[in-house]
Amino acid sequence: MDALYGKGGLPFWTEREITIREQAIVRLHQAVSGALIGLNSAWSFQRVEGPLLTPRQYISPAYDDSDIFMLQAKLG
């Protein structure tokens, strides 16, 4: 993972890193879901994705600025 731009500190991943991450997701999901469903068939798994940049007002107030990455500079 490289930060290609100094402004915003947004990370960028190579194709290889993305593939490795996706493989890890599949393997972990199979291991965890298989074990839990084996114990109780009522388990259900849903995969969801959220936006990478979320306005602060939409993030739970339970999280303070030390818990999340905050983009301080106004872009544009």
C-alpha positions as CSV (number, residue, x, y, z in Angstrom):
1,M,0.0,0.0,0.0
2,D,1.4,3.4,-1.0
3,A,0.2,6.9,-0.4
4,L,0.6,8.3,-3.9
5,Y,-0.5,11.8,-3.0
6,G,0.6,13.8,0.0
7,K,-2.8,15.6,0.3
8,G,-5.5,13.7,2.1
9,G,-3.2,10.7,2.9
10,L,-5.5,8.4,0.9
11,P,-4.0,4.9,0.4
12,F,-3.8,3.2,-2.9
13,W,-3.4,-0.6,-3.4
14,T,-1.7,-2.5,-6.3
15,E,-3.6,-5.2,-8.2
16,R,-1.6,-7.8,-6.4
17,E,-2.5,-6.4,-3.0
18,I,-6.2,-6.2,-3.9
19,T,-6.1,-9.9,-5.0
20,I,-4.4,-10.9,-1.7
21,R,-7.0,-9.0,0.3
22,E,-9.9,-10.5,-1.6
23,Q,-8.5,-14.0,-1.1
24,A,-8.1,-13.4,2.6
25,I,-11.8,-12.2,2.8
26,V,-13.0,-15.4,1.1
27,R,-10.9,-17.7,3.3
28,L,-11.8,-16.0,6.5
29,H,-15.5,-16.0,5.6
30,Q,-15.4,-19.7,4.8
31,A,-13.6,-20.6,8.0
32,V,-15.8,-18.4,10.3
33,S,-19.2,-19.1,8.6
34,G,-18.5,-22.8,8.3
35,A,-17.7,-23.1,12.0
36,L,-20.6,-21.0,13.2
37,I,-23.2,-22.6,10.9
38,G,-21.9,-26.0,12.0
39,L,-22.8,-25.0,15.6
40,N,-26.1,-23.3,14.8
41,S,-27.7,-23.2,11.3
42,A,-29.6,-20.0,12.2
43,W,-26.4,-18.0,11.5
44,S,-26.6,-15.8,8.4
45,F,-23.9,-13.7,6.8
46,Q,-24.4,-10.7,4.6
47,R,-21.6,-8.7,3.0
48,V,-22.0,-5.0,2.8
49,E,-19.8,-2.1,1.8
50,G,-19.9,1.5,2.7
51,P,-18.4,4.6,1.1
52,L,-14.7,5.1,1.6
53,L,-15.2,8.8,2.5
54,T,-18.2,9.4,4.8
55,P,-19.2,12.8,6.1
56,R,-18.5,13.1,9.8
57,Q,-22.2,13.8,10.6
58,Y,-23.1,10.3,9.4
59,I,-20.6,8.5,11.7
60,S,-21.9,7.4,15.1
61,P,-21.1,9.9,17.9
62,A,-19.8,6.9,19.8
63,Y,-16.6,7.3,17.7
64,D,-14.4,10.3,18.4
65,D,-11.8,11.7,16.1
66,S,-9.1,9.5,17.5
67,D,-11.1,6.4,16.4
68,I,-11.3,7.3,12.7
69,F,-9.2,8.9,10.0
70,M,-10.3,12.5,9.5
71,L,-9.6,14.3,6.3
72,Q,-8.8,17.8,7.5
73,A,-7.9,19.6,4.3
74,K,-10.7,20.8,2.1
75,L,-10.2,19.4,-1.4
76,G,-10.8,21.2,-4.6
